[in-house]
Amino acid sequence: MEFNRLGDYADIIKQTNPESSCWIRTNSETLPGRNLFVYFYLCLDALKRGWLEGCRRIIGFDGCFLKGICKGELLVTVGRNGNNQIFPIAWAVVDQETKHSCSWFITYLIADLQLRDDVDLTLMSDMQKRLVPTIRELLPMAEHKMCARHIWSNWRGEETRKQLWRCAKASYDVKFKEELETMNKLGYKICEDLLKYDKMYWCRVYFREDSKCDVIENNMCETFNSWIVGPRHKSVITMLEEIRHKIMNRTIEMRKFAGTWVTDIAPIARMILEENKALFRRCKDMWNAGHGFEVDEGVYRFIVDFRTMTCTCRSWMLRGIPCQHAVCAFYDREMDLDDYVAHWYRKKTFLKSYQHFIQPSPNMKMWQESTNPCIEPP
C-alpha cells in the first residue's frame, strides 16, 4: 500500500517543502502492465540550503541495507557541520546498489548542491566497486578520499593496525616515509601490500587543503546509518517519514546546542586547540622579525608563516585550526589564537546550517485522492 502511494508522497513533500527535490523512477518494461518501483530520491530544501550556507565542502557517500519485508538499499550523502557532527543532505531508496543507481543518485545531487564547479569539493566513500568509478566519471575534478578503516579491517595484528593509522595520519612527507619504514619492519613485504591501495586516497599527506577537514575515515555516514537503524526496519513511506522527523528534531537540538558554547569557537575546534596548546611545550621557536618563524619539535623543524596562515607540517591548512607549531609562534608574539581558527568553526557559520526548517506535512490518511499511477514493490 505504501509503495502504491509513493507518487502522492512525493507530491506532498513538494507542496509542504517547496524547492525540495523528490524524484521517482519506475519500470514498466520488465513485466508489461505493471509499474514496478526502482528508485526514490529525496533532498529537502532546508538541508540543501543548510549545507550550501554553513557546511564545509566535504560529502560522504555510503549505502545501507533495508531490513523490512521489501528488501533494497538506502543510498545516503552526509556532510559535516562546524562541530564535525553529521549533517544529512540527501538519500535514495533503490532496489539494489549498482553503477546505474549510484549514477542516478549522484546526478540529482549534483544539481541540488550546485556541484558543477567541483574543484574545491571533497568526497569521502568506502571502497565500493560501483560507487568509485561513478564518482570519478561525474565529478572528475573533486578530491576523492577513501575510508582507511576498510584497509585496516583487512589487516591482522594490533601493532600492524596501529602503525597503519600512523601512516594514514602523517600530514607531511618526511613523517609518512618514516612511518612506512617502521611498518616495513613488522612483516615481509607488508609495505608492498599496503601500497597496493593508492595512497592518494587514504593518506593525509596527499590530501588537498580546500575542505578544512582531514578525516581519513567515512564514519559520518556510518554514524548516520546507525542513527536510522530503527526506521530501516519499516515500510517505505513510514521509513522516509521517520527519517524526516528525526532530522526535524535534530535541527532543534543543534540550535539549542549552539547556545551552550562557552566561546564563539565550536567545542570540537576548542578541544583540538587545547590539545595543541599542551603539545606546543615541546616546541622551541625563532622569529625572523617579520611574518615567519622557525619552530623546532624534536628532530624536525617547521616553518610557520602568519601572512599565509601556513605551517610546513600542513596540519593547520588541512584542518583550519592552528597546529602546535603555530600555537608556539602565536604565544611568542602574544597573539590571540581564536582569530586564526577558520570561519567554518564559528557559531555564526554553524547556525547557518540550521537556519532553514523542514516544514510539517500531513500523514497519509490526510492526503487527497490523486491520479498518480500505482507503484508496485520491486
C-alpha positions as CSV (number, residue, x, y, z in Angstrom):
1,M,0.0,0.0,0.0
2,E,2.8,2.4,0.8
3,F,4.6,1.7,-2.5
4,N,1.3,2.4,-4.3
5,R,1.3,5.9,-2.8
6,L,4.9,6.9,-3.3
7,G,3.8,9.3,-6.0
8,D,1.4,11.0,-3.6
9,Y,4.1,11.2,-1.0
10,A,6.4,13.0,-3.5
11,D,3.7,15.5,-4.2
12,I,3.1,16.2,-0.5
13,I,6.8,16.8,0.1
14,K,6.9,19.2,-2.8
15,Q,3.8,21.1,-1.6
16,T,4.8,21.4,2.0
17,N,8.5,21.9,1.4
18,P,8.8,23.9,-1.8
19,E,12.1,23.7,-3.7
20,S,12.7,20.2,-2.3
21,S,13.8,17.6,-4.8
22,C,11.7,14.3,-4.8
23,W,12.1,12.0,-7.8
24,I,10.8,8.5,-8.6
25,R,11.9,6.0,-11.2
26,T,9.7,3.1,-12.1
27,N,10.0,0.2,-14.6
28,S,7.0,-0.9,-16.7
29,E,9.0,-2.9,-19.3
30,T,10.2,-5.9,-17.3
31,L,6.6,-7.0,-16.5
32,P,4.2,-5.4,-19.1
33,G,1.2,-3.8,-17.5
34,R,2.8,-3.5,-14.1
35,N,4.6,-0.3,-12.8
36,L,7.5,-1.6,-10.6
37,F,9.4,0.5,-8.2
38,V,13.1,1.1,-9.0
39,Y,14.4,4.3,-7.3
40,F,13.2,7.1,-5.0
41,Y,15.3,10.2,-4.3
42,L,14.8,12.9,-1.6
43,C,16.7,16.1,-0.8
44,L,14.8,18.5,1.4
45,D,15.2,22.2,0.6
46,A,16.2,23.1,4.2
47,L,19.0,20.5,4.1
48,K,20.4,21.5,0.7
49,R,20.4,25.2,1.7
50,G,21.9,24.4,5.1
51,W,24.8,22.5,3.5
52,L,25.4,25.2,0.9
53,E,25.5,28.1,3.5
54,G,27.0,26.5,6.6
55,C,29.0,23.4,5.9
56,R,32.4,22.7,4.6
57,R,32.5,21.3,1.1
58,I,33.0,17.7,2.0
59,I,30.4,15.0,1.4
60,G,30.4,11.3,2.5
61,F,28.7,8.7,0.4
62,D,27.5,5.3,1.6
63,G,24.7,2.7,1.3
64,C,23.0,0.5,3.9
65,F,20.6,-2.4,3.6
66,L,16.9,-2.0,4.4
67,K,15.6,-4.5,6.9
68,G,11.8,-4.6,6.1
69,I,9.8,-7.0,4.1
70,C,10.7,-5.4,0.8
71,K,14.5,-5.5,0.6
72,G,16.6,-2.8,-1.0
73,E,19.2,-0.3,-0.1
74,L,19.3,3.3,1.1
75,L,22.0,5.4,-0.5
76,V,22.9,8.4,1.7
77,T,25.0,11.5,1.5
78,V,26.2,13.2,4.7
79,G,28.1,16.3,5.4
80,R,29.8,17.7,8.5
81,N,28.7,20.7,10.5
82,G,31.1,23.2,12.2
83,N,31.4,20.8,15.1
84,N,32.3,17.8,13.0
85,Q,28.9,16.2,13.6
86,I,26.8,14.6,10.9
87,F,24.7,16.8,8.6
88,P,22.4,14.6,6.4
89,I,21.9,16.0,2.9
90,A,20.0,13.6,0.7
91,W,19.0,9.9,0.5
92,A,17.6,7.5,-2.0
93,V,15.8,4.2,-1.8
94,V,17.0,1.8,-4.6
95,D,16.2,-1.8,-5.4
96,Q,19.9,-2.5,-5.4
97,E,23.2,-0.7,-5.4
98,T,24.5,-0.7,-9.0
99,K,26.6,1.6,-11.1
100,H,23.3,2.9,-12.7
101,S,21.6,3.6,-9.3
102,C,24.7,5.3,-8.0
103,S,24.9,7.4,-11.1
104,W,21.2,8.3,-10.9
105,F,21.5,9.4,-7.3
106,I,24.7,11.4,-7.8
107,T,23.3,13.2,-10.9
108,Y,20.4,14.6,-8.9
109,L,22.7,15.5,-6.0
110,I,25.0,17.5,-8.4
111,A,22.0,19.6,-9.5
112,D,20.7,20.1,-5.9
113,L,24.1,21.1,-4.4
114,Q,25.3,23.1,-7.5
115,L,28.4,20.9,-7.8
116,R,29.2,21.6,-11.5
117,D,32.3,23.6,-10.4
118,D,33.7,20.8,-8.3
119,V,37.3,21.9,-8.0
120,D,37.1,22.6,-4.2
121,L,34.9,19.7,-3.4
122,T,36.0,16.7,-1.4
123,L,34.2,13.3,-1.5
124,M,34.6,10.5,1.0
125,S,33.5,7.0,0.4
126,D,34.2,3.4,1.2
127,M,35.9,1.3,-1.5
128,Q,32.7,0.2,-3.2
129,K,33.4,-1.1,-6.7
130,R,30.3,0.5,-8.1
131,L,30.4,3.9,-6.4
132,V,34.1,4.8,-7.0
133,P,34.0,4.8,-10.9
134,T,30.7,6.7,-10.8
135,I,32.2,9.5,-8.7
136,R,35.3,9.7,-10.9
137,E,33.0,9.9,-14.0
138,L,30.5,12.5,-12.8
139,L,32.8,14.6,-10.5
140,P,36.2,14.3,-12.1
141,M,37.8,17.4,-10.6
142,A,36.7,16.7,-7.0
143,E,39.1,15.3,-4.5
144,H,38.2,11.7,-3.6
145,K,39.1,10.2,-0.3
146,M,38.5,6.5,0.6
147,C,37.9,5.2,4.2
148,A,41.2,4.0,5.7
149,R,39.2,1.7,8.0
150,H,38.5,-0.6,5.1
151,I,42.2,-1.2,4.7
152,W,42.5,-1.5,8.5
153,S,39.8,-4.2,8.5
154,N,41.8,-6.4,6.1
155,W,44.9,-6.4,8.4
156,R,45.7,-8.6,11.4
157,G,47.7,-7.8,14.4
158,E,47.3,-5.0,16.9
159,E,50.7,-3.4,16.2
160,T,50.3,-3.6,12.5
161,R,46.9,-1.9,12.7
162,K,48.2,0.9,14.9
163,Q,51.1,1.5,12.5
164,L,48.6,1.7,9.6
165,W,46.8,4.6,11.4
166,R,50.1,6.3,11.9
167,C,50.9,6.1,8.2
168,A,47.4,7.3,7.3
169,K,47.6,10.3,9.7
170,A,51.0,11.5,8.7
171,S,50.5,15.0,7.4
172,Y,53.9,15.7,5.8
173,D,56.1,13.7,3.5
174,V,59.1,13.0,5.8
175,K,56.8,11.7,8.6
176,F,54.9,9.4,6.1
177,K,58.2,7.9,4.8
178,E,59.4,7.3,8.4
179,E,56.2,5.6,9.4
180,L,56.4,3.4,6.2
181,E,59.9,2.3,7.2
182,T,58.6,1.3,10.6
183,M,55.7,-0.5,9.0
184,N,58.1,-2.4,6.8
185,K,59.8,-3.9,9.8
186,L,56.6,-5.6,11.0
187,G,56.4,-8.2,8.3
188,Y,57.6,-9.5,4.9
189,K,56.5,-7.3,2.0
190,I,54.0,-5.6,4.3
191,C,54.5,-2.2,2.7
192,E,54.1,-3.6,-0.7
193,D,50.7,-4.9,0.3
194,L,49.8,-1.6,1.9
195,L,50.7,0.5,-1.1
196,K,48.6,-1.6,-3.4
197,Y,45.9,0.8,-2.1
198,D,46.6,4.1,-3.9
199,K,48.0,6.3,-1.1
200,M,46.5,9.4,-2.7
201,Y,43.1,8.3,-1.4
202,W,43.7,7.3,2.2
203,C,46.9,9.1,3.4
204,R,46.6,12.6,4.9
205,V,49.9,13.8,3.4
206,Y,48.4,13.7,-0.1
207,F,45.1,15.4,0.8
208,R,44.1,18.8,-0.6
209,E,43.7,21.7,1.8
210,D,40.4,23.1,0.4
211,S,37.8,21.4,2.6
212,K,39.5,22.1,6.0
213,C,38.6,18.5,7.0
214,D,41.4,16.0,7.4
215,V,39.4,12.9,8.2
216,I,40.7,9.5,7.0
217,E,37.5,7.5,7.6
218,N,33.9,7.6,6.5
219,N,32.4,7.4,10.0
220,M,29.9,10.3,9.3
221,C,28.0,8.0,7.0
222,E,28.3,5.0,9.3
223,T,27.0,7.1,12.2
224,F,24.0,8.2,10.1
225,N,23.3,4.6,9.1
226,S,23.3,3.6,12.8
227,W,21.2,6.5,13.8
228,I,18.4,5.4,11.4
229,V,18.6,1.7,12.0
230,G,15.1,1.7,13.6
231,P,13.4,3.3,10.6
232,R,15.3,0.9,8.2
233,H,13.1,-1.9,9.5
234,K,9.9,-0.1,8.5
235,S,7.9,0.0,5.2
236,V,9.0,2.6,2.7
237,I,6.9,5.7,3.5
238,T,7.0,5.1,7.2
239,M,10.8,4.8,7.0
240,L,11.1,8.0,5.0
241,E,8.8,9.9,7.4
242,E,10.7,8.7,10.5
243,I,14.0,9.8,9.0
244,R,12.4,13.2,8.2
245,H,11.1,13.5,11.8
246,K,14.5,12.6,13.3
247,I,16.2,15.3,11.2
248,M,13.5,17.9,12.2
249,N,14.2,17.2,15.9
250,R,17.9,17.3,15.3
251,T,17.6,20.8,13.9
252,I,16.1,21.9,17.2
253,E,18.8,20.1,19.2
254,M,21.6,21.6,17.2
255,R,20.3,25.2,17.6
256,K,20.0,24.6,21.4
257,F,23.4,23.1,21.4
258,A,24.9,26.2,19.9
259,G,23.5,28.2,22.8
260,T,25.7,26.1,25.2
261,W,29.0,27.1,23.6
262,V,31.3,28.9,26.0
263,T,33.0,30.8,23.2
264,D,32.4,31.7,19.6
265,I,34.5,28.6,18.6
266,A,32.9,25.2,18.2
267,P,33.7,22.7,21.1
268,I,35.5,20.3,18.8
269,A,37.8,23.0,17.5
270,R,38.3,24.3,21.0
271,M,39.3,20.8,22.1
272,I,41.8,20.4,19.3
273,L,43.2,23.9,20.1
274,E,43.6,23.0,23.7
275,E,45.4,19.7,22.7
276,N,47.8,21.7,20.6
277,K,48.4,24.2,23.4
278,A,49.6,21.2,25.5
279,L,51.8,19.9,22.7
280,F,53.5,23.3,22.0
281,R,55.5,23.0,25.2
282,R,57.7,20.5,23.3
283,C,58.5,23.2,20.7
284,K,61.1,26.0,20.5
285,D,60.6,28.9,18.1
286,M,62.8,31.6,16.5
287,W,61.2,34.7,14.9
288,N,62.5,36.4,11.8
289,A,61.1,39.8,12.9
290,G,58.5,39.6,10.1
291,H,55.8,37.0,9.5
292,G,57.9,33.9,9.7
293,F,59.0,31.5,12.4
294,E,61.3,28.5,12.7
295,V,59.8,26.0,15.1
296,D,61.8,23.1,16.3
297,E,60.0,20.0,17.6
298,G,62.3,17.1,18.4
299,V,64.4,16.3,15.3
300,Y,62.0,18.3,13.0
301,R,62.0,22.0,12.1
302,F,58.8,23.6,10.7
303,I,58.2,27.0,9.1
304,V,55.2,29.0,10.3
305,D,54.0,32.0,8.3
306,F,51.3,34.3,9.8
307,R,50.7,36.1,6.5
308,T,49.8,32.9,4.6
309,M,48.5,31.1,7.7
310,T,50.6,28.1,6.9
311,C,52.9,25.6,8.6
312,T,55.0,23.1,6.8
313,C,53.5,20.2,8.9
314,R,50.3,21.0,6.9
315,S,48.0,20.3,9.9
316,W,46.9,23.9,10.2
317,M,45.9,24.1,6.5
318,L,44.2,20.7,6.4
319,R,42.0,21.4,9.5
320,G,41.8,25.2,9.6
321,I,42.8,25.1,13.3
322,P,46.3,26.3,14.3
323,C,48.7,23.4,15.0
324,Q,51.1,23.2,18.0
325,H,53.9,24.9,15.9
326,A,51.6,27.8,15.1
327,V,50.5,28.0,18.8
328,C,54.1,28.2,19.8
329,A,54.6,31.1,17.4
330,F,51.4,32.9,18.5
331,Y,52.4,32.7,22.1
332,D,55.8,34.2,21.3
333,R,54.1,37.2,19.8
334,E,51.2,37.3,22.4
335,M,48.6,37.0,19.6
336,D,45.0,35.6,20.1
337,L,44.7,32.1,18.7
338,D,41.0,32.3,18.2
339,D,41.4,34.9,15.5
340,Y,43.2,32.3,13.3
341,V,40.6,29.5,13.5
342,A,38.8,29.1,10.2
343,H,35.3,30.6,10.0
344,W,33.8,27.1,9.5
345,Y,34.1,26.5,13.2
346,R,32.4,29.8,14.3
347,K,28.9,29.8,15.9
348,K,27.6,32.1,13.2
349,T,28.5,29.7,10.5
350,F,27.3,26.7,12.5
351,L,23.8,28.3,12.9
352,K,23.6,29.0,9.1
353,S,23.4,25.2,8.7
354,Y,20.2,25.2,10.8
355,Q,18.5,28.4,9.9
356,H,16.2,26.7,7.4
357,F,13.5,24.5,8.7
358,I,11.8,21.3,7.5
359,Q,8.1,22.1,7.2
360,P,5.4,19.9,8.7
361,S,3.5,17.5,6.4
362,P,0.2,15.7,6.9
363,N,0.1,11.9,7.3
364,M,-1.1,9.5,4.7
365,K,-4.7,9.5,6.0
366,M,-5.0,13.2,5.3
367,W,-3.7,13.1,1.7
368,Q,-6.2,13.9,-1.1
369,E,-7.1,11.3,-3.7
370,S,-4.8,11.6,-6.7
371,T,-4.5,10.3,-10.2
372,N,-0.9,9.2,-9.8
373,P,-0.2,5.7,-11.2
374,C,0.1,3.0,-8.6
375,I,3.7,1.8,-8.0
376,E,4.3,-1.9,-7.1
377,P,7.1,-3.1,-4.8
378,P,10.3,-4.1,-6.5
